[in-house]
Amino acid sequence: MTIRRVGPARRQLAFALAVVAVVLAETLLPQALAGQVSPAATSPQMRHFWHVFAAYAIAWVLLFGWIVSVVRRLAKVEKRIDG
């Protein structure tokens, strides 16, 4: 039986994902749970900003993709160093 070590790259990815989850929870949940969503957010005037939200979504997806690729490359380097 072998013991599998968790490398620093995976710890960094887990930490980054935890930080993002905490930030999202702190920013999104209190307003929604308290019922303090602004009426302007649901007004028809905000409908023409869909492209801004789409751009932010694309930016977040690219950021997470970049983080995953860096973690994978670091894992390959660690594997080469270890054995």
C-alpha positions in Angstrom: 0.0 0.0 0.0 1.4 3.4 -1.0 0.6 6.7 0.7 -0.2 9.4 -1.8 1.2 12.8 -1.0 -0.7 16.0 -1.8 1.7 18.4 -3.5 1.8 22.1 -2.9 0.2 22.8 -6.3 -3.0 21.0 -5.2 -3.0 22.8 -1.9 -2.7 26.1 -3.7 -5.6 25.2 -6.0 -7.7 24.2 -3.0 -6.8 27.4 -1.2 -7.6 29.6 -4.2 -11.0 27.9 -4.7 -11.8 28.3 -1.0 -11.0 32.0 -1.1 -13.2 32.5 -4.2 -16.1 30.6 -2.5 -15.8 32.7 0.7 -15.7 35.9 -1.3 -18.7 34.9 -3.4 -20.7 33.8 -0.3 -19.9 37.1 1.5 -21.0 39.2 -1.4 -24.0 37.4 -2.8 -25.7 35.6 0.1 -26.2 38.4 2.6 -28.1 40.6 0.2 -30.3 37.8 -1.1 -31.0 36.3 2.3 -31.9 39.7 3.8 -34.1 40.6 0.9 -32.1 43.7 0.2 -31.9 43.3 -3.6 -32.0 46.6 -5.2 -35.1 47.4 -7.3 -32.8 48.9 -9.9 -31.3 45.4 -10.4 -34.6 44.1 -11.7 -35.7 47.1 -13.6 -35.7 47.1 -17.4 -33.0 49.8 -17.4 -30.4 47.1 -16.4 -31.2 44.7 -19.2 -28.8 46.3 -21.7 -25.8 45.4 -19.4 -26.0 41.7 -20.2 -22.7 41.9 -22.1 -20.9 43.2 -19.0 -22.1 40.2 -17.0 -21.1 37.9 -19.9 -17.6 39.4 -20.1 -17.1 38.9 -16.3 -18.3 35.3 -16.6 -15.8 34.7 -19.5 -13.0 36.4 -17.5 -13.7 34.1 -14.5 -13.8 31.0 -16.6 -10.5 32.0 -18.2 -8.9 32.7 -14.8 -10.0 29.3 -13.4 -8.8 27.6 -16.6 -5.4 29.3 -16.3 -5.1 28.3 -12.6 -5.9 24.7 -13.4 -3.3 24.6 -16.2 -0.7 26.0 -13.9 -1.5 23.5 -11.3 -1.3 20.6 -13.8 2.1 21.9 -15.1 3.4 22.2 -11.5 2.2 18.6 -10.8 4.1 17.3 -13.8 7.3 19.1 -12.6 6.8 17.7 -9.1 6.3 14.3 -10.5 9.5 14.6 -12.5 11.5 15.8 -9.5 10.2 13.0 -7.2 10.9 10.2 -9.5 
